Each structure stands twice: as C-alpha cells, then as structure tokens.
Amino acid sequence: MFRKFVKYLFSITMALCIAAIVSAQEIVELSFAWTEDGVDSAVMRDLLDRFEAANPDIRVKLDLQSEAAIRESLESGQAPDLARLSDVAAFRGAYLDLRALMAEPALLEDNFHPAILDALRGGSDDAGLYGFADQLSVTAPYINISAFAGAGVELPSAVMEAPSLDDWLAALEDAAGATGIPYLLSIDNRDHRLVGPAMRMGAVFLDGDGNLSLPDDSGLRSFLGLLKGLMDEGKAPEDVLLGTGRSEGYFVRGDALMYICASGKVASVAGQVGEGFEWVIAPNPHGAAGKTGFASLSAVVAFASSEHPQAVARVIEYLLQPAVYAEYTARTLTIPAHLAVIEAGVAYDTDDETVKAALKAFARGVPDLQDQAILFDAHPLASAYYEASNASLQPYFAGELTLDEGLAALRAGLDEAADMSG
C-alpha cells in the first residue's frame, strides 16, 4: 500500500511539474517603457498587477526609461512592446495598428478627440489606431476670487453664458480698481502659453496639409496687441513679457488677478498660495473661434515590432476601461482625455478641495479643444515654433520691433526650421 501511495504521489508531482513547465512556456512577457511624470508609474504598476492577476498568461514589465533610450532601442531593433511617450511625433511610423487586434476598437475610437488619434498617425490617409492619451495638460485662466469678492465684482463666468476676453478685462479692471491689485493678468511669453488665446481669437497655425506654417495670424496679432497695450499701461507685468520673469509669482503673491497657464501648475499654485486667498480655474473666454484651450499630451502606444500583438492589445483594452482609466486619473491628479471618463467626472484622490475643483474645471474644457489645439504640440516643428516665438516676440514687447517685424521674424524662424527638417 505504501509503495502504491509513493508511486501515486510521484506521478501527481511529476504531472504538476510538467503542467507548470507548460504553463510557464505559455506566459507572454511584455516590456512597457515608461517615461515618468510624478507618481504615475507607481499607479500604473498597481493597475498592471491587477491586470496580471486577471490575465495569468501575460506579464508586463514596467521599465522607467527616457525617450532618448526608447529611441535608441527602437533604432537597434530592440523596441519595447509598449511605451508611454510625450514626443509622439518622433515615433510616428513605428506604432502598431490596433484596429484588427482589439476586441472592442470602439473603446479607443469613440472615447478620444479625433485629433488625439490623428496625433499618432502618419498623415491624412492613415486611419490606424495606435494608442491613447493617458493624460493632457490644458490651459485656462487661474482667477483670484477672493479679490473679486472683496471688490464686490461678480465673475463673468458666473453671470454670463459666454463671456469674452473683453468681458473679463472689464471685470478685472473693476476688481483691480477696488482692491489696488496692480495687474489684471499675467502670462509668460514662452512656449505654448500665447497660442491658446490666439486660437480663440481666430489664429490658424496649421494649414490644410498639417504644416505648422501660421497661414492666418489675425488672432495672434489681436492677442499680442492686447498684451502689449496692457503692458504699456502697467496692467500686465513687463518682465514676464520680456522673458526675464515668471508670471506665476505675480499670481501667487496676489499681485495679478488672472494667470493664464496650464493644468500642470495646479499643485504648484496651491502649495504657494496656501491659505493666502481663494482661487479657481475659470472656463476659457469665448472668442471669434470658440473657447478652446491649448493641450499637450502623453500617450500609451504599441510598437509594430512587438512579437505579441494580441497580448499588447489586451493590455491596451484593459487600460481603456473607463473605471481603470478613471482610477489612474484620480490617483495621478491629471487631466483625462477619455471622453466617457470626463462625462462621468473624476473623483480625484486629494483632500484639497481647491485642487480637486481646479482639476475638474480643466477636465471640463477638454471637449472644447480645437483640432489644432491638440495637433500643434504634437507637430514635429512645435519646439521650433516655441523657440522662434520666444526670440521674435521679446523684442516686440520691448518696443524694438513692430508687430509686423516680430511676426515676420517668427515666420522666418519657422521656415528655416521647416527647411532643415525637410
């Protein structure tokens, strides 16, 4: 009897070992290159652990890497299966088309602004689905509402259906006059900050072929002229438009009533203002071309070189589930691009009610984004535009160039960059 038991036990043990070996051979291991931005990699790792528990045939290794390292791995033929990127234009043409691989491609196609999907594509004839935006950075005005309350002036966004920038400036004048606050608004003359307001006023930065060539600068002219006038009247800080100061400081010190910047500054503003005064994010003012903000994105993408495309698609579909995407957004305190998540609202994981309200306000502005407001920052020449803009507009604000001369210099810098890249 004992011999039979030992023999039985041995056979069972061998069967389990063989099963384990077979199971191990069937497990797919995916590499996921991640460019860190705050605490988001820890949150993503937690979500992937849950995915693995529900999908024991797939393991996902999350590697923190720079985009330069990802580029090197791609060029050497050792690209990861998935990656999280911010410079999505630099990797176009290497992405995996997920359309035929996903069980529910509508999860991706129906839940993101079409321009976000286009930002990953290679041109107008490309209909591929290559990934999704895991978060956005969006611009809108920060407003000192304590000053408005102290002045007895109502916020235009509270009493008007579609307040314009002129409506806001009139209210800012009244609040400044009553409180003695010196500056109506502050905005840096750098990077993307001037682009959103110019778009609202009618500027067109991308032509019909997607070239960043500024075919219509009317809105940009209007906004730059307005800023120059405010600066000359002492109603906007001079140093920030001349490139020697930062506008955030004027707002957090209580010296400017409005601060136009991106959602990425919420934590910084909250930390610096503290209990100094109450502030909110207001909807972008309405202009001739709507109420768009400006957006930059990071995206989770798949690479066509993956040897496990079906497994990659399963990971993507998991991350696109509204509950999963919403949890990632809530825990990372970021702005969602997922339209179903925006519509449902995000329960942000913070006890700071001001921060929570600010993030929700930024998220509500996502559906108002123009196509060009999303595609601009994803354009290969975006950095060249920022550099040319900073170099040419600073002397305009300093009075060393006329507006025509400043814009001509900007166009020349952009044309030179286009020639070098082409």
DASULCOR-V621456 format. One record per residue. N is the residue number from 1. RES is the residue in one letter. PHI is phi in radians with two decimals (999 if undefined). NEAR is the number of other ideal C-beta (glycine too) atoms within 10 Angstrom. Layout:
n=(N	N)
res=(RES	RES)
phi=(PHI	PHI)
near=(NEAR	NEAR)
//
This chain:
n=(1	2	3	4	5	6	7	8	9	10	11	12	13	14	15	16	17	18	19	20	21	22	23	24	25	26	27	28	29	30	31	32	33	34	35	36	37	38	39	40	41	42	43	44	45	46	47	48	49	50	51	52	53	54	55	56	57	58	59	60	61	62	63	64	65	66	67	68	69	70	71	72	73	74	75	76	77	78	79	80	81	82	83	84	85	86	87	88	89	90	91	92	93	94	95	96	97	98	99	100	101	102	103	104	105	106	107	108	109	110	111	112	113	114	115	116	117	118	119	120	121	122	123	124	125	126	127	128	129	130	131	132	133	134	135	136	137	138	139	140	141	142	143	144	145	146	147	148	149	150	151	152	153	154	155	156	157	158	159	160	161	162	163	164	165	166	167	168	169	170	171	172	173	174	175	176	177	178	179	180	181	182	183	184	185	186	187	188	189	190	191	192	193	194	195	196	197	198	199	200	201	202	203	204	205	206	207	208	209	210	211	212	213	214	215	216	217	218	219	220	221	222	223	224	225	226	227	228	229	230	231	232	233	234	235	236	237	238	239	240	241	242	243	244	245	246	247	248	249	250	251	252	253	254	255	256	257	258	259	260	261	262	263	264	265	266	267	268	269	270	271	272	273	274	275	276	277	278	279	280	281	282	283	284	285	286	287	288	289	290	291	292	293	294	295	296	297	298	299	300	301	302	303	304	305	306	307	308	309	310	311	312	313	314	315	316	317	318	319	320	321	322	323	324	325	326	327	328	329	330	331	332	333	334	335	336	337	338	339	340	341	342	343	344	345	346	347	348	349	350	351	352	353	354	355	356	357	358	359	360	361	362	363	364	365	366	367	368	369	370	371	372	373	374	375	376	377	378	379	380	381	382	383	384	385	386	387	388	389	390	391	392	393	394	395	396	397	398	399	400	401	402	403	404	405	406	407	408	409	410	411	412	413	414	415	416	417	418	419	420	421	422)
res=(M	F	R	K	F	V	K	Y	L	F	S	I	T	M	A	L	C	I	A	A	I	V	S	A	Q	E	I	V	E	L	S	F	A	W	T	E	D	G	V	D	S	A	V	M	R	D	L	L	D	R	F	E	A	A	N	P	D	I	R	V	K	L	D	L	Q	S	E	A	A	I	R	E	S	L	E	S	G	Q	A	P	D	L	A	R	L	S	D	V	A	A	F	R	G	A	Y	L	D	L	R	A	L	M	A	E	P	A	L	L	E	D	N	F	H	P	A	I	L	D	A	L	R	G	G	S	D	D	A	G	L	Y	G	F	A	D	Q	L	S	V	T	A	P	Y	I	N	I	S	A	F	A	G	A	G	V	E	L	P	S	A	V	M	E	A	P	S	L	D	D	W	L	A	A	L	E	D	A	A	G	A	T	G	I	P	Y	L	L	S	I	D	N	R	D	H	R	L	V	G	P	A	M	R	M	G	A	V	F	L	D	G	D	G	N	L	S	L	P	D	D	S	G	L	R	S	F	L	G	L	L	K	G	L	M	D	E	G	K	A	P	E	D	V	L	L	G	T	G	R	S	E	G	Y	F	V	R	G	D	A	L	M	Y	I	C	A	S	G	K	V	A	S	V	A	G	Q	V	G	E	G	F	E	W	V	I	A	P	N	P	H	G	A	A	G	K	T	G	F	A	S	L	S	A	V	V	A	F	A	S	S	E	H	P	Q	A	V	A	R	V	I	E	Y	L	L	Q	P	A	V	Y	A	E	Y	T	A	R	T	L	T	I	P	A	H	L	A	V	I	E	A	G	V	A	Y	D	T	D	D	E	T	V	K	A	A	L	K	A	F	A	R	G	V	P	D	L	Q	D	Q	A	I	L	F	D	A	H	P	L	A	S	A	Y	Y	E	A	S	N	A	S	L	Q	P	Y	F	A	G	E	L	T	L	D	E	G	L	A	A	L	R	A	G	L	D	E	A	A	D	M	S	G)
phi=(999	-1.08	-1.09	-1.10	-1.13	-1.08	-1.10	-1.12	-1.09	-1.12	-1.15	-1.12	-1.08	-1.11	-1.09	-1.15	-1.12	-1.10	-1.09	-1.14	-1.12	-1.09	-1.08	-1.11	-1.16	-1.54	-1.29	-1.64	-1.90	-1.89	-1.79	-2.22	-1.40	-2.19	-1.61	-1.26	-2.57	1.55	-1.82	-1.17	-1.17	-1.14	-1.15	-1.09	-1.06	-1.09	-1.15	-1.19	-1.05	-1.21	-1.07	-1.10	-1.11	-1.51	-2.30	-1.15	-1.55	-2.27	-2.12	-2.11	-1.66	-1.66	-1.95	-1.34	-2.49	-1.42	-1.18	-1.12	-1.18	-1.13	-1.08	-1.10	-1.17	-1.15	-1.20	-1.59	1.39	-2.08	-1.13	-1.20	-1.28	-2.33	-2.70	-1.94	-2.24	-1.93	-1.55	-1.19	-1.15	-1.19	-2.03	-1.03	1.68	-1.86	-1.43	-1.56	-1.36	-1.63	-0.97	-1.52	-1.78	-1.46	-1.19	-2.30	-1.06	-1.10	-0.98	-1.60	-1.18	-1.62	-1.91	-2.35	-0.89	-0.91	-1.18	-1.16	-1.15	-1.15	-1.07	-1.67	-1.57	-1.62	2.82	-1.16	-1.62	-1.78	-1.93	-1.16	-1.98	-1.97	2.79	-2.54	-1.37	-1.45	-2.87	-2.18	-2.00	-2.20	-1.67	-2.97	-1.43	-1.54	-2.20	-1.41	-1.42	-1.11	-1.16	-1.09	-1.12	-1.13	-1.52	1.23	-1.89	-1.43	-1.21	-0.95	-1.19	-1.61	-2.15	-2.17	-1.29	-2.49	-1.13	-1.60	-1.13	-1.09	-1.08	-1.15	-1.10	-1.11	-1.18	-1.10	-1.04	-1.11	-1.17	-1.15	-1.11	-1.42	-1.87	1.39	-1.17	-1.26	-2.03	-1.27	-2.59	-2.32	-2.67	-1.31	-1.57	-2.80	0.90	-1.64	-1.12	-1.46	-1.29	-1.02	-1.03	-1.12	-1.08	-1.06	-1.57	1.96	-1.13	-2.09	-1.73	-1.96	-1.44	-1.11	-1.69	1.49	-1.38	-1.45	-2.23	0.92	-1.19	-2.37	-1.76	-1.04	-1.17	-1.14	-1.03	-1.08	-1.24	-1.12	-1.10	-1.09	-1.12	-1.09	-1.11	-1.10	-1.13	-1.12	-1.51	1.36	-1.81	-2.40	-1.08	-1.18	-1.14	-1.25	-1.40	-1.55	1.48	-1.87	-2.40	-2.09	-1.25	-1.01	-1.05	-1.13	-1.28	-1.20	-1.42	1.49	-1.68	-2.38	-1.40	-2.22	-2.31	-1.72	-2.80	-1.74	-1.13	-1.13	-1.63	-1.01	-1.11	-1.12	-1.10	-1.04	-1.17	-1.38	-1.26	0.97	-1.67	-1.09	-2.85	-1.59	-2.49	-2.45	-1.73	-1.65	-1.05	-1.06	-1.05	-1.42	-2.26	-1.07	-2.01	1.79	-2.23	-1.13	-1.67	-2.14	-2.23	-2.16	-2.37	-2.05	-2.39	-1.63	-2.21	-1.99	-1.79	-1.13	-1.36	-1.02	-1.51	-2.31	-1.06	-1.14	-1.14	-1.03	-1.09	-1.16	-1.12	-1.03	-1.10	-1.09	-1.18	-1.46	-1.03	-0.89	-1.17	-1.23	-1.07	-1.11	-1.15	-1.02	-1.08	-1.11	-1.41	-1.61	0.96	-2.10	-1.72	-1.32	-1.86	-1.27	-1.14	-1.14	-1.21	-1.08	-1.11	-1.32	1.57	-1.91	-1.56	-1.08	-1.52	-2.65	-1.56	-1.47	-1.15	-1.18	-1.10	-1.03	-1.13	-1.14	-1.10	-1.12	-1.15	-1.07	-1.08	-1.12	-1.46	-1.08	-1.10	-1.50	-1.16	-1.21	-0.97	-1.17	-1.19	-1.63	-1.29	-0.99	-1.21	-1.53	-1.36	-1.03	-1.73	-1.01	-1.10	-1.14	-1.12	-1.02	-1.12	-1.16	-1.12	-1.05	-1.24	-1.62	-1.50	-1.01	-1.16	-1.15	-1.15	-1.38	1.44	-1.52	-2.29	-1.30	-1.10	-1.03	-1.16	-1.11	-1.21	-1.13	-1.15	-1.08	-1.10	-1.10	-1.12	-1.22	-1.13	-1.10	-1.13	-1.13	-1.13	-1.22	-1.42	-1.49)
near=(5	6	7	8	9	10	10	10	10	10	10	10	10	10	10	10	10	10	10	10	10	9	11	8	7	9	12	16	11	21	19	22	24	20	18	13	16	13	11	20	18	12	18	22	13	12	18	21	11	12	17	15	8	8	16	10	11	20	14	23	12	19	14	11	20	11	16	10	14	24	17	13	19	18	10	8	7	10	21	25	23	24	26	26	23	16	18	21	16	15	21	17	9	18	23	21	15	23	13	9	18	19	9	11	16	10	23	22	15	10	20	25	21	10	18	27	21	18	25	23	19	12	9	10	6	15	11	15	24	28	29	23	25	23	27	27	22	29	26	24	24	26	25	26	16	15	22	23	15	14	19	9	20	14	17	23	21	11	10	14	6	13	21	17	21	12	16	23	18	14	24	27	14	15	25	20	11	14	18	8	19	15	23	20	26	26	24	20	23	18	18	21	19	25	26	27	27	23	27	27	21	18	26	19	25	17	12	8	8	14	14	20	16	20	12	13	18	14	21	25	18	19	23	24	12	17	22	18	11	20	21	12	9	11	19	25	23	14	15	25	26	15	17	10	16	15	27	19	16	23	28	23	11	17	14	29	31	23	23	23	23	21	25	18	19	25	16	12	19	16	11	14	19	8	5	12	15	14	23	17	24	20	18	26	23	19	23	12	18	15	20	24	27	28	31	22	25	20	25	21	24	27	23	13	15	18	9	16	18	11	22	26	22	20	22	23	18	19	21	23	17	16	9	17	24	19	19	22	25	19	18	21	22	26	27	28	27	30	16	16	24	20	12	13	12	22	12	21	13	16	7	15	9	16	17	18	15	24	24	16	21	25	25	17	23	23	10	17	25	23	15	20	25	27	21	24	24	23	18	14	19	20	14	19	23	17	17	20	25	17	14	20	26	18	16	23	21	14	10	10	17	11	15	10	13	23	20	13	18	22	15	12	18	22	14	12	18	15	8	9	9	5)
//
